[in-house]
Amino acid sequence: MKSDRLFKILDLLKSRDIVPTRTLAERLYVSNRTIRRDVN
């Protein structure tokens, strides 16, 4: 679910200032495009 993914993205960003979309996509098992759509 998108809201769950957004919370996971926030958790990852809390631990690091910069997290590449590729890293987020790999950790959350989604595409780079999905990550970009979620954060826009």
N, CA and C atoms as a LAMMPS dump frame, in Angstrom:
ITEM: TIMESTEP
0
ITEM: NUMBER OF ATOMS
120
ITEM: BOX BOUNDS ff ff ff
-5.0000000000000000e+02 5.0000000000000000e+02
-5.0000000000000000e+02 5.0000000000000000e+02
-5.0000000000000000e+02 5.0000000000000000e+02
ITEM: ATOMS id mol type element x y z
1 1 1 N 0.83 -1.177 0
2 1 2 C 0 0 0
3 1 3 C 0.882 1.25 0
4 2 1 N 0.448 2.278 -0.708
5 2 2 C 1.259 3.482 -0.863
6 2 3 C 1.581 4.149 0.472
7 3 1 N 0.615 4.236 1.369
8 3 2 C 0.879 4.908 2.65
9 3 3 C 1.938 4.163 3.457
10 4 1 N 1.912 2.836 3.427
11 4 2 C 2.945 2.049 4.111
12 4 3 C 4.318 2.336 3.513
13 5 1 N 4.362 2.4 2.193
14 5 2 C 5.616 2.671 1.502
15 5 3 C 6.146 4.053 1.867
16 6 1 N 5.267 5.039 1.963
17 6 2 C 5.7 6.392 2.326
18 6 3 C 6.297 6.431 3.73
19 7 1 N 5.712 5.699 4.659
20 7 2 C 6.271 5.638 6.015
21 7 3 C 7.638 4.965 6.01
22 8 1 N 7.799 3.935 5.201
23 8 2 C 9.097 3.263 5.107
24 8 3 C 10.141 4.19 4.489
25 9 1 N 9.725 4.964 3.485
26 9 2 C 10.636 5.936 2.874
27 9 3 C 11.076 6.957 3.921
28 10 1 N 10.141 7.455 4.7
29 10 2 C 10.482 8.419 5.757
30 10 3 C 11.444 7.823 6.773
31 11 1 N 11.224 6.572 7.152
32 11 2 C 12.132 5.909 8.093
33 11 3 C 13.549 5.83 7.53
34 12 1 N 13.657 5.469 6.252
35 12 2 C 14.982 5.389 5.634
36 12 3 C 15.64 6.762 5.561
37 13 1 N 14.86 7.79 5.285
38 13 2 C 15.415 9.142 5.203
39 13 3 C 15.818 9.688 6.57
40 14 1 N 15.191 9.211 7.623
41 14 2 C 15.579 9.639 8.973
42 14 3 C 16.975 9.143 9.323
43 15 1 N 17.325 7.968 8.832
44 15 2 C 18.623 7.393 9.163
45 15 3 C 19.745 7.955 8.289
46 16 1 N 19.395 8.485 7.117
47 16 2 C 20.375 9.079 6.209
48 16 3 C 19.748 10.315 5.577
49 17 1 N 20.561 11.312 5.325
50 17 2 C 20.038 12.535 4.703
51 17 3 C 19.684 12.323 3.234
52 18 1 N 20.504 11.544 2.549
53 18 2 C 20.288 11.305 1.121
54 18 3 C 20.199 9.805 0.881
55 19 1 N 19.131 9.404 0.211
56 19 2 C 18.962 8.002 -0.164
57 19 3 C 18.582 7.978 -1.639
58 20 1 N 19.412 7.377 -2.486
59 20 2 C 19.09 7.322 -3.914
60 20 3 C 17.78 6.565 -4.17
61 21 1 N 17.071 6.978 -5.21
62 21 2 C 15.808 6.294 -5.53
63 21 3 C 16.039 4.818 -5.809
64 22 1 N 17.177 4.498 -6.391
65 22 2 C 17.482 3.088 -6.67
66 22 3 C 17.54 2.274 -5.376
67 23 1 N 18.152 2.847 -4.351
68 23 2 C 18.24 2.174 -3.057
69 23 3 C 16.86 1.991 -2.446
70 24 1 N 16.051 3.043 -2.491
71 24 2 C 14.684 2.938 -1.97
72 24 3 C 13.905 1.864 -2.721
73 25 1 N 14.026 1.869 -4.041
74 25 2 C 13.303 0.896 -4.858
75 25 3 C 13.718 -0.534 -4.511
76 26 1 N 15.012 -0.754 -4.35
77 26 2 C 15.499 -2.095 -4.006
78 26 3 C 15.005 -2.53 -2.632
79 27 1 N 15.052 -1.634 -1.671
80 27 2 C 14.631 -1.98 -0.305
81 27 3 C 13.134 -2.22 -0.19
82 28 1 N 12.352 -1.52 -1.022
83 28 2 C 10.893 -1.612 -0.926
84 28 3 C 10.289 -2.497 -2.012
85 29 1 N 11.152 -3.1 -2.845
86 29 2 C 10.708 -4.037 -3.89
87 29 3 C 9.721 -3.411 -4.876
88 30 1 N 10.046 -2.182 -5.292
89 30 2 C 9.243 -1.491 -6.308
90 30 3 C 10.203 -0.876 -7.328
91 31 1 N 9.657 -0.278 -8.368
92 31 2 C 10.492 0.343 -9.401
93 31 3 C 10.923 1.752 -8.98
94 32 1 N 11.956 2.25 -9.663
95 32 2 C 12.386 3.638 -9.436
96 32 3 C 11.244 4.596 -9.738
97 33 1 N 10.509 4.302 -10.779
98 33 2 C 9.379 5.156 -11.18
99 33 3 C 8.337 5.239 -10.061
100 34 1 N 8.06 4.128 -9.408
101 34 2 C 7.094 4.115 -8.302
102 34 3 C 7.572 5.007 -7.165
103 35 1 N 8.849 4.928 -6.845
104 35 2 C 9.405 5.775 -5.784
105 35 3 C 9.248 7.242 -6.159
106 36 1 N 9.589 7.585 -7.398
107 36 2 C 9.476 8.983 -7.839
108 36 3 C 8.037 9.471 -7.771
109 37 1 N 7.099 8.631 -8.174
110 37 2 C 5.68 9.011 -8.109
111 37 3 C 5.242 9.225 -6.661
112 38 1 N 5.706 8.361 -5.776
113 38 2 C 5.312 8.457 -4.366
114 38 3 C 5.793 9.752 -3.719
115 39 1 N 7.005 10.165 -4.026
116 39 2 C 7.554 11.337 -3.341
117 39 3 C 7.171 12.661 -3.997
118 40 1 N 6.63 12.61 -5.191
119 40 2 C 6.194 13.86 -5.857
120 40 3 C 4.878 14.337 -5.356
